[in-house]
Amino acid sequence: MGTVYSGSPEGAGLRIAIAVARFNELVTTALLAGARSGLERHGVNPDDIDIAWVPGSFELPLVADRLARTERYDAIICLGAVVRGETAHFDYVAGGAATGIGRVALESGRPIIFGVLTVDTLEQALARAGGHAGNKGYEAATTAIEMVNLLRALEGEPTG
C-alpha cells in the first residue's frame, strides 16, 4: 500500500482570515461565531483570526482573492447565506460565489473554504447556523485547519 496523507485537526500557529457576508446578517453572524469557536477549539490563537466583512456572498471571491494575495493567511474561510427567492437571482449569486471561491482556491494554491449556505428558507439557514443541523461555520473552520495540514503533509512539511 502506498502513502496515506491526511490533515490533522491541530490549528496552533495558523493564521486564518474569514470573509463574511453582511447580507442575511442574522445567519452570517451565527456562522462567524461557529467558525471562530471551531478555530479556537482547535488551537488557533484568537489574535491570528482576521475578519473581513463584505456586502454579500457574491463579493466573497474578490475579497478572498485579495486576502490570499497578501500571503499572510494559511487559509481563508468564506461565510455567507443565500436564501432562494422567487427570481433567478439566487442561482446567479450562489453559482457566482461557488465558482469564484473555487477559482480563488485553485489559483492561490491555498485552502479557500466554501462556507456559504444555499438554502430554500431562512429557517433552513438558521438550522445550519447553530440550530438543530449544527453550525456550518464551525465545520468550515475545521475543514480549513485540516486542509492546511493536509497540503503541508503533501509537500513534506511537518504538520501539527
N, C-alpha and C positions, 0 to 999 in steps of 0.2 A: 504494500500500500504506500502511496506517495505521502507527501507532507500535507497535513491538515492545518489550515490557518483559521484563526478566529480572533475576534477583538475582545479584550477584557472590558469589564464594566467599571474600571478604575479611572476616575477623572482628575486625580490630583495633578496639578501643574498645567492643566489645559486652559487655554483662553478661548472663550466661546462668545459669539455675537448672536443676538436674537433680533431678527427683524419681525416686527409685529404690526398687523394692520389695525388701524383705528376703527374702520368701518365694522359694525357689529361688535362694538367695544365690550358690551356685556359678556359676550362669549370670549373674545380675544384676551381680555384681562384675566379670565379664569385659565385660559390656555397658558398664558405667560406665567401665572403663579405656579401651575403644574410643571412647566419647563424649569423654572428656577428651582423648585423643590427637587426635581429629578437630578439636576446638575449638582446641587449642593449635597444631596444624599449620597451621591457617587463620588464625592471628594473634590469637586470644583470649588475653588475659593470664590465667594460672592464678589470680591473685588475684581475677579477675572471674567466677569459676565457683563457684557455691554449690551444695551438695548437701543434699537433704532425704531422709532415709530414711523410708519408710513400711512398715507391716506387710506389705502385699501389693498386687497390681495393682488390686484393687477400690478401694483407698483413694487411688489416684493422682489421680483427678479432683478430689477435695476439696482435696488439698494443692496441686495445680496451680492451682486457683481462688484459694486463699489467696495463693499466690506471685504470681499475676497481679495481684491486688488491691493489692499493695504498690507496683506500678508501678516497681519497682527493676530489672526484668529486661526485656531486649529479646525474649527467647524463653525458653520453658520446655520442657525435654525430659523426657518420661515414659518410664522404662525398667522393664520387668518381664518375667516369663516365666510363662505359663500353660500347663501341660502337661496334655493330655487324660487323664482317668482313666476309671473305669468308671461314673461317675454323670453327671448333667446339670450338676453344679457347674461344670465347665469352661465351659459355654455361658453361664451366668449371670455368671461372673467376667469372661470375655473380652468378652462383649457389654456388660456394665456399664462396663468400663474403656474400651472403644472409644467407646461412646455418650457417656459422661461427658467424656472428653478432647476429643472433637469439640465438645461443647456449650460447654466452657470456652473453646475457641479462638474460636468464633463470638461468645460473649458478651463476651469480653475484647477482641477485635479484635487479638490478638497471636498469633504462632506458638506453639502448644502442640503439640509433636511427639509422635506416637504411636510409641514405640519399644518396644512390648510384643510379645514373641514369643508366638504362639499356635500351639503345635505338638502333635504326637501323642506324641512321646517325648522323654526327656531327651537322647538322642543327637542328635536334630534341633535341640534348643535349643543344645547345646554347639557344634554345627557352625555355627550362626548367631551365636555369641558369640565368635568368634575362630578357629573351626575352618575346615574346607575351604570353607564357604559364606560366609566373610568375617565381618565384625563389624557387626551391625545397629546397635550403639551408635554406631560411627563414622559410619555412614550417617545416623543420626538427627541427629548433630551437624552434618554438612554441610548437611542439609536445613534445620535451624534457621537457620544463617547465611544460606543462600540465601533463605529466606522473609523474614527480617528485611529484607534488602536489596531484595527484590522489592517488599514492601509500601512501603518508603521510596521506591522508584522510582515506584510507582503514585501516591504522594502528592506527587511532585515534589521530594522531598528528595534531596540528593546521597548516593550510596552509595559504599562502599569500593571 
